Amino acid sequence: MNLTILPALLGHGLYGVLGVLLAEVARDCYHLAGHYWSPLIPWHNLHHKAYRPDLTKTSEALYRRAELLNDVPEAVFMVAVTALAGWLLNPSLWLGTAYAVGFLLTSLGRSQGLWADTDLTHLPGDLGEPPSRWIVNRTYHWRHHFDRTTAYFGGTFTVVDQVLGTALSFKNKTIAITGASGALGTALLAELSQKGAKLIALTTNPDHSFPDGVEVVCWQLEREAQLSQLLQRVDILILNHGVNVHQDRSAEAIALSYAVNTWSVWRWLELFLHTVSESKHRALKEVWINTSEAEVSPAFSPLYELSKRAIGDLITLRRLDAPCVVRKLILGPFRSKLNPIGIMSPRFVAWAITALAQRDCRNIIVTINPLTYVLFPISELMRSLYFRLCSRANSTQPN
Ligand SMILES: NC(=O)c1ccc[n+]([C@@H]2O[C@H](COP(=O)([O-])OP(=O)(O)OC[C@H]3O[C@@H](n4cnc5c(N)ncnc54)[C@H](OP(=O)(O)O)[C@@H]3O)[C@@H](O)[C@H]2O)c1
């Protein structure tokens, strides 16, 4: 083979891939216009009306009309954008045009009743897995239809939602937060209230006064199970309570650190995962665990590090098979009772956490320590690979 043509081939291949990506971005832009540009809204509404929550069609006639008036023009737009880009920039972008023509032909065929199957993200039936991170699966797209129509716009890739911050909507979600009376708990309640969530403060401090509109529920360490009924109606559980014994290394300090930072968090997590029992729960329910950057960096408090690393490792192991989204919060020092010399403000940290969650970060890192942005992803990847290779989801029980 003549190796001199290799760079040219690679260049064509790269432009071809860019053409396909451009077609997808054009699809998502057309979709956005279908929600915000009045001439397109009635046509796009047909698409929304064509499905029930189990993604079966409401009527064959409506489905075909929606294909003709929504999906066909959308595919024509994809063809036009990629054809123009290929003409103006580089002919290899026309691979995106060929890709878009495929969608045009299938949507035309569906609109004429030539075949009954819908596309992959609208196939009927139960949602079998949590929303995916990069490529839109049925569960991800289901939320666009039945959670919030002004979020989750991605058609094939989630990148447009990540840029717009529409990969997670808090509007009307019931969100419960432990450690609610603390610095970050208070800041998260304020931030999420602004984003339209219904809030439950889970607190061990019955004397603390919370803002109006927040439902307050008291709980006690080791009696987490008393609130399992409440968790049924919670969409997002944020496990945020924590304790720092600083330099203490007494037996009591060891017991307290693990009791609060590890085992209580673990019990809450398991109770919540048991509430993920229906198809729609896999789309809507989430649990966030505030483990801290002490998972990978020194916190100058050995028991804090040990207990936070223990829960961090357990989460990494458990989320390999979790039935819903599990996020970790990897936070650097912020000012609170637990860390009076923290540098960041809890308000900023709460804002950053919600902004990154809306971009679907599964490991939300907010810190001033640049090393954590490098060390945590590497450590998390290595540990999760090791756990995946050396453990099984359903090991046989001993006789
Ligand atoms: N501050 C930092 O620099 C930093 C950095 C990384 C991660 N974090 C983590 O962020 C989370 C929030 O901490 P914060 O900084 O906001 O501290 P904070 O103001 O002290 O809040 C911690 C809250 O945890 C709950 N809590 C404390 N002791 C408890 C116990 N024995 N049993 C059950 N709940 C208990 C209390 O909430 P209730 O009274 O409402 O139950 C307390 O207000 C913690 O998990 C912490 O480890 C903090």
The ligand as an SDF file (V2000), in Angstrom:
LIG
                    3D

 48 52  0  0  0  0  0  0  0  0999 V2000
  -16.4630   21.9240   54.1310 N   0  0  0  0  0  0  0  0  0  0  0  0
  -15.6080   21.3490   53.3440 C   0  0  0  0  0  0  0  0  0  0  0  0
  -14.4840   21.8430   53.1190 O   0  0  0  0  0  0  0  0  0  0  0  0
  -15.9720   20.0730   52.6410 C   0  0  0  0  0  0  0  0  0  0  0  0
  -15.1670   19.6110   51.5810 C   0  0  0  0  0  0  0  0  0  0  0  0
  -15.5320   18.4690   50.9150 C   0  0  0  0  0  0  0  0  0  0  0  0
  -16.6690   17.7930   51.3040 C   0  0  0  0  0  0  0  0  0  0  0  0
  -17.4030   18.2210   52.3410 N   0  0  0  0  0  0  0  0  0  0  0  0
  -18.5870   17.4490   52.7060 C   0  0  0  0  0  0  0  0  0  0  0  0
  -19.7280   18.2530   52.5410 O   0  0  0  0  0  0  0  0  0  0  0  0
  -20.7830   17.7630   53.3760 C   0  0  0  0  0  0  0  0  0  0  0  0
  -21.4500   18.9500   54.0660 C   0  0  0  0  0  0  0  0  0  0  0  0
  -20.5270   19.4910   54.9860 O   0  0  0  0  0  0  0  0  0  0  0  0
  -20.4380   21.0480   55.3920 P   0  0  0  0  0  0  0  0  0  0  0  0
  -19.0820   21.4610   55.0620 O   0  0  0  0  0  0  0  0  0  0  0  0
  -21.6040   21.7840   54.8700 O   0  0  0  0  0  0  0  0  0  0  0  0
  -20.4520   20.8980   56.9600 O   0  0  0  0  0  0  0  0  0  0  0  0
  -21.4980   21.3180   58.0940 P   0  0  0  0  0  0  0  0  0  0  0  0
  -21.9390   22.7220   57.9200 O   0  0  0  0  0  0  0  0  0  0  0  0
  -20.8840   20.9280   59.3850 O   0  0  0  0  0  0  0  0  0  0  0  0
  -22.7360   20.3550   57.7600 O   0  0  0  0  0  0  0  0  0  0  0  0
  -22.6750   18.9720   57.9920 C   0  0  0  0  0  0  0  0  0  0  0  0
  -24.0530   18.5000   58.3860 C   0  0  0  0  0  0  0  0  0  0  0  0
  -24.0130   17.0790   58.5320 O   0  0  0  0  0  0  0  0  0  0  0  0
  -24.9690   16.7060   59.5130 C   0  0  0  0  0  0  0  0  0  0  0  0
  -24.3190   15.9560   60.5960 N   0  0  0  0  0  0  0  0  0  0  0  0
  -23.2680   16.3450   61.3590 C   0  0  0  0  0  0  0  0  0  0  0  0
  -22.9960   15.3910   62.2780 N   0  0  0  0  0  0  0  0  0  0  0  0
  -23.8930   14.4250   62.1020 C   0  0  0  0  0  0  0  0  0  0  0  0
  -24.1600   13.1700   62.7390 C   0  0  0  0  0  0  0  0  0  0  0  0
  -23.4330   12.7630   63.8030 N   0  0  0  0  0  0  0  0  0  0  0  0
  -25.1640   12.4040   62.2720 N   0  0  0  0  0  0  0  0  0  0  0  0
  -25.9130   12.8090   61.2200 C   0  0  0  0  0  0  0  0  0  0  0  0
  -25.7340   13.9780   60.5910 N   0  0  0  0  0  0  0  0  0  0  0  0
  -24.7300   14.7520   61.0130 C   0  0  0  0  0  0  0  0  0  0  0  0
  -25.5310   17.9930   60.1340 C   0  0  0  0  0  0  0  0  0  0  0  0
  -26.7590   18.3050   59.4410 O   0  0  0  0  0  0  0  0  0  0  0  0
  -28.2000   18.1710   60.1500 P   0  0  0  0  0  0  0  0  0  0  0  0
  -28.0550   18.7990   61.5090 O   0  0  0  0  0  0  0  0  0  0  0  0
  -29.1170   18.9250   59.2750 O   0  0  0  0  0  0  0  0  0  0  0  0
  -28.5080   16.7080   60.2470 O   0  0  0  0  0  0  0  0  0  0  0  0
  -24.5070   19.0140   59.7390 C   0  0  0  0  0  0  0  0  0  0  0  0
  -25.0410   20.2990   59.6680 O   0  0  0  0  0  0  0  0  0  0  0  0
  -20.1250   16.7700   54.3210 C   0  0  0  0  0  0  0  0  0  0  0  0
  -20.3930   15.4490   53.8820 O   0  0  0  0  0  0  0  0  0  0  0  0
  -18.6590   17.0500   54.1730 C   0  0  0  0  0  0  0  0  0  0  0  0
  -17.8570   15.9080   54.4290 O   0  0  0  0  0  0  0  0  0  0  0  0
  -17.0840   19.3540   53.0130 C   0  0  0  0  0  0  0  0  0  0  0  0
  1  2  1  0
  2  3  2  0
  2  4  1  0
  4  5  1  0
  4 48  2  0
  5  6  2  0
  6  7  1  0
  7  8  2  0
  8  9  1  0
  8 48  1  0
  9 10  1  0
  9 46  1  0
 10 11  1  0
 11 12  1  0
 11 44  1  0
 12 13  1  0
 13 14  1  0
 14 15  2  0
 14 16  1  0
 14 17  1  0
 17 18  1  0
 18 19  2  0
 18 20  1  0
 18 21  1  0
 21 22  1  0
 22 23  1  0
 23 24  1  0
 23 42  1  0
 24 25  1  0
 25 26  1  0
 25 36  1  0
 26 27  1  0
 26 35  1  0
 27 28  2  0
 28 29  1  0
 29 30  1  0
 29 35  2  0
 30 31  1  0
 30 32  2  0
 32 33  1  0
 33 34  2  0
 34 35  1  0
 36 37  1  0
 36 42  1  0
 37 38  1  0
 38 39  2  0
 38 40  1  0
 38 41  1  0
 42 43  1  0
 44 45  1  0
 44 46  1  0
 46 47  1  0
M  CHG  2   8   1  16  -1
M  END
$$$$
